[in-house]
Structures are given as structure tokens and as C-alpha cells.
Amino acid sequence: MRILVLYAHPDPESYVAALLRASLEALARAGHEADLCDLYADGFDPVLSLGERRSYHAVPENRRGVEDYVRRLERAEGLLLVHPVWNFGYPAILKGFLDRVFLPGVSFRIEAGTVVPNLTHLRLLGAVTTYGAPRWRAMLVGDPPRRVTGRMLRVLAAPRARFVYLAHYDMNRSTPDSRARFLARVSGTLGGL
């Protein structure tokens, strides 16, 4: 399976970077082809411009400026997000990617006023992520990243895709042992896809 891996972290020495490496290795071991999209390394601009907003519903003109990302998304058979959770949300660069690339005619269509999923060819939708807070605190605020990934992206774009959400909560009190266990979990889960 060709899997588009959306990576959103600026520090190549971070724990999230280690999770990315483990994810890529596990996917390769399982025979998948990973298409790494490193948003920070690409210098992706997350800001939706006035012109992009005004042409948002104009298919296919709305793809202008993000054509390569759209092509990669349309060629993918799976989508894996690898990112930290900051302030109980996606990093701004990843949220901006969703705003600018998950467009009408790309991730969904509007037919007779109804939103219809358009990435139905995706067989996998997943995330590998870290939270500074413990899970109970994330749940208290509704765990927005899990909900957006598991509900909005899944329902809007790929309702039949297998869903995998791997999260290391409470990074603020993590230990070398807890981080090693989570790396092993990521490796084992993704290596078994």
C-alpha cells in the first residue's frame, strides 16, 4: 500500500522524529511504500490566502498552489499523520495543510448541498502522536486531535478506511522506559498492517 505520511515537527532530534523513523521502518518492513511529506522541511505555508478562500469552491482552480500535495494525496492508499499535540490541537502547519489541501473536489464533493466523501480509495487512516498532558486531561477537553482525525477526516474523506490512533499521553512526565515502550508499540502496530 502507498501511504502518505504527513509529518509535522520542526526538530529532527525530537521524540516525534524518533516516532517518524520507527513508523517509516515499520511500514517498509510490512511491505508498504511510504511517501514522506515533511511539512517543515518542505517549508509548507499553512496560511490560507484571501485568493485561496475566494476560489475554495471553484473546482479544479482551488488546487492552484497545492497541486503537488493534492496529487500525492490522491495517489495514496493510506494516510498517516505523525505529529505532536500542542495546546490540545494539531500543530498549525498540519492544520494549515488540512485547510489548504483537503479541498472540495479533493477530500470531499458537494452534491445537492450535501458533503460526500471523496477519498474513498484510502484503506488506512492513522496517527502517531504525543500529548504533554495525561489522557484524562485530554479527554476532559474532548481530545480534539483524536476526534478530528477519527471523526472529521474519517467521515469526510475516507469513511471505510481502517483507523489506527497511537498516542503517547503525559509526555511531560514520560520516562525513557515509557518512550521505549511506545516506540515498540508503534513499530509493532504499523509493522502488522
Long-range contacts (C-beta under 8 A, 24 or more apart in sequence): 1-32, 1-33, 1-77, 1-78, 1-123, 1-124, 1-193, 2-32, 2-33, 2-35, 2-75, 2-76, 2-77, 2-78, 3-27, 3-32, 3-33, 3-34, 3-35, 3-76, 3-77, 3-78, 3-79, 3-80, 3-124, 4-35, 4-37, 4-72, 4-73, 4-75, 4-76, 4-78, 4-79, 4-80, 5-34, 5-35, 5-36, 5-37, 5-80, 5-82, 6-37, 6-39, 6-79, 6-80, 6-81, 6-82, 6-83, 6-94, 6-97, 7-36, 7-37, 7-38, 7-39, 7-40, 7-82, 7-83, 8-39, 8-40, 8-81, 8-82, 8-83, 8-84, 8-90, 8-91, 8-93, 8-94, 8-97, 9-40, 9-82, 9-83, 9-84, 9-91, 10-40, 14-84, 15-130, 15-171, 15-174, 15-179, 16-82, 16-83, 16-84, 16-129, 16-130, 18-179, 18-183, 19-82, 19-128, 19-130, 19-182, 19-183, 19-186, 20-82, 20-128, 22-183, 22-186, 22-187, 22-190, 23-80, 23-82, 23-128, 23-186, 23-190, 25-187, 26-186, 26-187, 26-188, 26-189, 26-190, 26-191, 27-80, 27-190, 27-191, 27-193, 29-191, 30-190, 30-191, 30-192, 30-193, 32-78, 32-193, 34-80, 35-72, 35-75, 35-76, 37-69, 37-72, 39-93, 39-94, 39-97, 40-93, 44-69, 44-93, 44-96, 44-97, 45-96, 45-100, 46-92, 46-93, 46-94, 46-95, 46-96, 46-97, 46-99, 46-100, 47-96, 48-96, 48-99, 48-100, 52-100, 56-103, 56-104, 57-104, 57-110, 59-103, 59-104, 59-105, 60-105, 62-103, 62-104, 62-105, 63-103, 63-105, 63-106, 65-100, 66-100, 66-101, 66-103, 69-97, 69-100, 69-101, 70-101, 70-103, 70-106, 73-101, 73-106, 73-107, 73-119, 74-106, 74-119, 76-122, 77-121, 77-122, 77-123, 77-124, 78-122, 78-123, 78-124, 78-125, 78-126, 78-161, 79-119, 79-122, 79-124, 79-125, 79-126, 79-153, 79-158, 79-161, 80-124, 80-126, 80-127, 80-128, 80-190, 81-126, 81-127, 81-128, 81-129, 81-149, 82-127, 82-128, 82-129, 83-127, 83-129, 84-129, 84-130, 84-131, 84-171, 85-129, 85-130, 85-131, 85-132, 85-138, 85-145, 85-167, 88-133, 88-138, 88-141, 88-143, 88-144, 88-145, 89-144, 89-145, 90-145, 90-148, 98-153, 102-153, 102-156, 102-157, 107-156, 107-157, 108-156, 108-157, 115-156, 117-155, 117-156, 117-157, 117-158, 117-159, 118-157, 119-157, 119-158, 120-158, 120-159, 120-160, 122-157, 122-158, 122-161, 123-160, 123-161, 123-162, 124-161, 124-162, 124-164, 124-193, 125-149, 125-153, 125-154, 125-157, 125-158, 125-161, 125-162, 125-163, 125-164, 126-162, 126-163, 126-164, 126-165, 126-166, 126-190, 127-164, 127-165, 127-166, 127-167, 128-166, 128-186, 128-190, 129-165, 129-166, 129-167, 129-168, 130-167, 130-168, 130-169, 130-171, 131-167, 131-168, 131-169, 131-170, 131-171, 132-170, 132-171, 132-172, 133-169, 133-170, 133-172, 134-169, 134-170, 134-173, 135-167, 135-169, 135-170, 138-169, 162-193, 164-189, 164-190, 164-193
